[in-house]
């Protein structure tokens, strides 16, 4: 039988019928019953779960709403697949997946999702199952660009295709992780419901279900939603890379045309000035060629812009939009709103990255527990024996009224006029910087960073946004 998720995780007919009717504008039980020729009492029992309609009856009743009931059979062998244990065990067998991890809040993990059940928990089992199918469909579509490129490389052996394969590898990691964790959470909910059914005294089935509908754990649901937000960011970052490669290819083509025009003029009219023009045109072409080579890692620079990058970029943008729409749908659950309300003051820049001022950033600024954690992760950032950075400072606030000390510093082994780093430390009421620390920029242009720190609004998100723009211009 099907094993993943739990085969007993079934969507009840009562939930399907009530959801279809309630989402049909202005449709009451009485109106639906009269329209379909059934008694209002019978329809009430169907929606309440005390009476189960046949599948044909369910299809007919749903057809009386603004929806239609569709069913498909998904092939799944009776024997367990080799990777079933990976699904049933740790949902992150590759914990070093930095593409997703660096886009998730450090304080949130699947293991932290086990709180006592409450009204602030995630959706009920039926809705969680529907969301699981949506996330799985998105994950399958996210892996198709890599599959097509693999086929093209195996057939034509173009090195640029291999470059693009490496760029597509992170696609689907966020949505895939969300699907695995959600499936495991559904399994746990079913196990909890099964255990409670055996301990619960007999009674009316509808009353028993209404008393304890299984739900997704609150923090686990928040983690799933954040994984989808990370997936959107990954898709947009990869699309941006492809657009930059296309721009480099266009600049190379213009440089080639410039060289050809200069050489044509030299052959037809000549003159001493044309020699300098040819040299300048060839220098520009060499620079443009190097820019294309920089976009490849396997020697496929000459094919940059000629391997379907424009089509792939458009596809990634469409997939990012789908991930965004799914993120917004799941984020409307009270479970995520409750988590976000409590988490936002702890990590205000992550909250701004979800759908605020930093939404367009590839990843949120990294938040560390303290200076020691920051220094351990970036060993060359501070000089030996230095506890905190020194340099240009500015006091800014976040949307919650908390103060942060922004510091522009230079690495001990770098030229002070070349590269710089920027941190933001939380300032307690007593003025001490003993709390969390943001690394706003690990390596950026010193002059542009100075403008971002010293000018503009005294807002933490505004400074982070200006540093992001400075990094793009670099």
N, C-alpha and C positions, 0 to 999 in steps of 0.2 A: 504494500500500500504506500501511498505518498507519505513522506516522512518529514518534509520541511516546507513550511512550518508544521506544527503538530496537526495531524489529520483530524483531530477532534475540534480544531479551531474553525467552526462553521458559522456562517452568517445566518442568523435566524430570520425566518419569514416575517415575523412580526416587526422586526427592525426595518427590513427592506420596505414593507408596505407603509409603515408609519412615516419613514423618511421620505418616500416618494410623495405621499399625500401632503405632508407638512411643507415640503419644498415646492409644491404646486400652489401658486398664488391664489388665495381666496377659496381653496377647496376644503370643505368641511367633511366630516364623516358622513353626515346625512346626505349631502349632495352626491358624494361618491357612491354611496349605497343605492340611492335612487337611480343614478345613471347606469350602474352596472346590474341592477335588478336583484340586489341581495338585501337582506334585512340589516338595519342599522345595528342591531344587537349582535348579529353574527360578525359584522365588520369590526365592531368594538372588541370582540373576543379575538379576532385575528390579530389586531394591532396590539392587544394586551398580552398575547402569548398564551392564553388559556386554551386556545384552539388553533390547530395547525391546518392551513389550507393545503390542498395538493399543489404540485408544481404548476399544473395547468391553470388552476384557480388563481394562483399567485400571479402568473403572467397576465391573465385576463384582468385582474384587479389593478395591477400596476399600469396596464394599458389605458385605464381610465384616468390616469394622472397626466402630468406633463412629462412623463418619463417612459422608457421602455426597458424591459428586463432582458439583458443579453447574457448568454452563457457560453463558455468555451472550455474545451478539454485540454489540459496542459499535459503533455507526455512526461511521465516520471516513472522510471522502472521500479518494480517491486523490491528489487535488491538494493541495498544501500550503496551509494556511490562511494568512491575512495575518499572524497573530500568531505563526507558527511560529518566526520568528527570535528573538522575545522569549523563547521557551522554550529555544532552543538556545544563546542567548548569556547575557548577564548575568541571573541568576535574580531580581535585584532591580532592575528598570528604574526603580522609584520608590523610590530609596534614602532619601528623606525621610519614609518611613512611620513616624512617631514612635510610633504605637500599638503596633507590634511592637518597634521598635528600643529603646524605653526599657524593655522587658521582657526584653531579652537581655543576657548578660554582655558588657561592652565588649571583653574580651580574646578573644572567639570570633567568627569569621566563616567563611563558606564557603571563602574562599581559604586559610584556615589549616589545611584538612583534608587536606593532601597530605604525609603522613609515610611513611616506608618501611613496607611491609606487615608486619603482625605478627599474633600471635594475639589481640591486643586490639582488632583492627579490628571493624567492624560486622557485621551478618548477611550470610549468603550471598545470592547474586543472587535465588534463588527466594523466600526469605522477604522480601527487600526489595521484590520485586514485589507480594507479597500486602499488605504494609504500605502500598505506594503506592496500591493500589486502595482500602484502608480510608480513607486520608487524603483521597483524591479524593472518595469518597462523603461524608465529613464536610464537606468544603469545599462541595460542591453543596448540602447541606442548610443550611449556614450562610448561604447567599446567598438562601434562599427567603423569609425574613421581609422583606428589602428588596424583593424582586420583588413580593410581595403588596401591600406598602404603595405601591409605584409604581403598581400597577394601581388601587388604591383612590383614589389621588390623581388619576390621569388621569381617573377616572370621576366622582368627587364633588368634587374640588378643595377639600378641607378643609385648612386650613393646619396643623392638628395632625398630619395624615398626613405633611406635608412635614417637620415637626420630627422625627418618628419616623424618616423616611428618613435624615436626617442622622445620627441616633444609630446606625442600623444599618450605616452605611458601613464601619466598621472590621471588621465580622464577616467572617470568612473570610480575613483578611489573613495571620494566622499559619499556619493550615492550608494556605492556598494557597501561601505561600512554602515551607513544608515539602515540599509536593508537587512544586513546580518543582525544588527543589534535589535531592530524592530521584530524580526522573526523570533529571536531568542526571547524577547520580552513577551511576545504572544504565547510562546511555549510556557513560560513561567506563569502567565495569567491563567492559562488552561489548567496547569498543574494545581494552582491554588484553588481554582473553582472546583476541580475534581475532588481535592482533599476536603473542601468544605461541604460538598454535596454528601459525602459519606458520613460526615459528622452531624449534618443538619437533620432535625426530625421531619417526618413526612408531612406534606401539606400541599397546598395548591402550587403548581409549577410556576405560574406567572408571579405569584407572591414571592416565592423563593428567589427567582431571578431578579426581581426588582429590588429586593433587599440587598443583594450583593452582586452587582454586575462587575465582571472583571475589567480592570482598566490598566493602561500603561502607567508605569511609575513616573512621577513628575520629573525627576532629574534625568531619567533615561530619555524621556520625551524631549527635554531641552537639548540633550546631547544629539539626538537624531536631527532635530531642526537645525542645529549649528553645523552638522555635517553637510546638510543640503546647501547652506549658505557658503560653506567652504567649496563645495562643488561648483557653484556658480562662479566664484572668484577664480578657480583654476581654469575654467573654460574661457573666461574673459582674458585672463593673463596669456593663455596660449594663442587666442585670437589676436591679441595685441602684438605678440611676437611675430606672427605671420604677416600682419600689416606692416611691421617694420621691415621685414624681409622684402616685401613687395615694394616698399619705398626705396630700399637699397637697390633692388633690381631696376627700378625705373631710373634712378640716378645713374646707374651704370650704362643703361641704354642711351641716356642723354649724352654721357661722356663719349660713348662710342660714335654717336652722330657728330659730335663736335670734332673728334679726331678725323673722321672721314671727310667732313667739310673742309677742315684746314688742309688736309693732304690734297684734296681736289683743287683748292685755290693755289697751292704750291705748284701743282703740275701745270695749271693753265696760265697763271700770271707770274708767280714767283715773287721775289722781293725779300729784303732782309727781315722785315717785320713778321713775315709769315713763319719764319723758323722759330721765333720766340712763341708764337701762337701755338705751333705744333707741340713744342715742349710743354707748354702749360696744359694743353688738352690731354697729352699723354700722362702727365702727372695727375690730372684729375681722374683719368681713367684708371690709373693704378690705385688711387685712393678708393675709387668706387668698387674696383675688383676686390680690394682687401675688406671693404665693408660687407660685401656679399660672402666672402670666405668666413668672416666672423660669425655669420648666421648659420654656419655648418660646422659639424664636428667630425665628419668622415670624408673630407675632401670633395664635397658636392657643391662647392661654392658656385661653379659655373652654371649649375642648373637652378640656382635660387631664382624664384619668380616664374619658373617654367614647369613646375611640378604640381600644379593645381592648388597652390596656396590660397588663391582668391576664393575658390569653391570651399576649401576646408575652413577658411576663416568665417565664411558666411554660415556654414553648418555649425561651427562652434558657437557663434553668436546666437543662433536659434536654440541650441541646446542650453546655453546659459540662460536664455529667457525662460525656457521650460523649467530649469532648476529654480530660477527666481520665483516663478509662479507657484511651484510646489512648496517652496520655502514659505512664501507668504500665506498659503493655505494652511499649512501645518502650524505656523506661528500664531494663527488666530485662536488656537486652543487656549483655554484659561491656564492650563499647566505651564505653557511657555511664557505667557504674560506674567504669571506669578513669579516664575524663576527670574525673568528679566528684571522685574521691578526690584527684587532683592539683590540681584547681581550687579546691576548697573552702577551703583555707587562704589562698588569694589573695583570695577574695571570699566571706567567711563569711556575710554577710547574703543574698547571692543563694542560697547553699546552704540557708539557713533559709527562704527564700521558696519554694523548689521544693516542699518538703513538710514544713517544720519550723514553728517558732514564728510565722513571718511568712506562712504560707500564705494567710491570708485578706486580705492586703494587695492592693490593686489592682495594684501594681507594686513591684519591689524598690528599695531605696534606691540612688541613683546613686553609683557608685564612680569617682573621678577619679584620674589618675596622680599628681598632686601639687597643691599650693595654686595654682600658676599656671594649671593646667587648670581648676580650680574657679572662679577669679576671672575667667577668660576667658569661661566659660559663663554666669556670673552677675555681670555687671559692677557692679551696684549693691550687691553683698553686702558688700564691704570698702571702707573709706575710701581715698581717694587716697593712695598710697604705703604702705599697710598690707599687710604680707606674710601675716600670719596674724590670725585673729579674736581678740578679747579678750573676757572675760566669765567667767561661772560655769563652772568646770571640774570634771571628774570622771574618774578613771582606771577603766576597765572592761576586762574580758577577753572573748575569744571562746572557742568550744568547743575551740580548738586551743592555748590557753594564750598567745595573743598579746595584747599590751596596746594599748588604743586610748584616746586622750585626747578625751573628749567636751567640747565647748565650746558654751555657750549665749550667743549674741551678739545684738546689735541692729543693724539696718541704719542706716547713717549718716544717712539722710533720714527716719527714722521715730521715732515716740514710743516711748521705752524701755519704757513700761508697756503698749503695745498689741501690736505684732508682734515676733517674734523669729525667728532661724534657729538651727539646731543642726547642728554638724559633728562628725565623729569621725575623728581622724587616727591613723594607725598609728605606734606608738612603737617605735623600734628598740632593740636591746640597750643602746646607749650613751645612750639617753634622748632622741635627736633625732627630730623629726617631719619626716622627709624623704621618707617613702614615700607610699602611697595615702591618699586622703581620701574619706570618705563625706559626702554632704549628706543628713543624716537628715530635715531639715525646712527648706524654703526660706522659709516664711512661716506662722507659727503663733502662737497666743496665748501671751504671755510667761509668765503665771502658771501655766498648765497645763504649758508646756514646762519651767519651773523645777521643778515637782513630778516630772516624768518624769526629769529629769537628776539631781536631788539625792536622790531617794528610791528605794526598791525595790532589787532585786538589782543587783549590780555586773556585769551581763552586757550585752554589746553588743546582742544580740538583744532582751533585756528592755527596754532603753531605747528601741530602735527601735519595739517593740510599743506601749509606753506613749505615745510620740509619735504613733503612728498613731491610737490611740484618742482622743488629745487633738484631733487634726485632725478626726476624725469628729464630736466633740461641738461643735466650733466652729460 
